[in-house]
Amino acid sequence: DIIRTAKPAGAELTLQVKDRSQFAGRIYQNKGMRVFRVTRPIAGEEPL
């Protein structure tokens, strides 16, 4: 899935589901929009 965002590109970001960090990813351009691409799941309470 593609999640649209206005955040600037930079370091790896986290996606939270139900107030828990679930996925890590990066911001990139897709068809002129900034989107969050999931790169990996987050294991437990892994710090980023």
ABEGO torsion letter per residue (X at the ends): XBBBBABBBEBBBBBBBGGBBABBBBBBBBGGBBBBBBABBBBEABBX
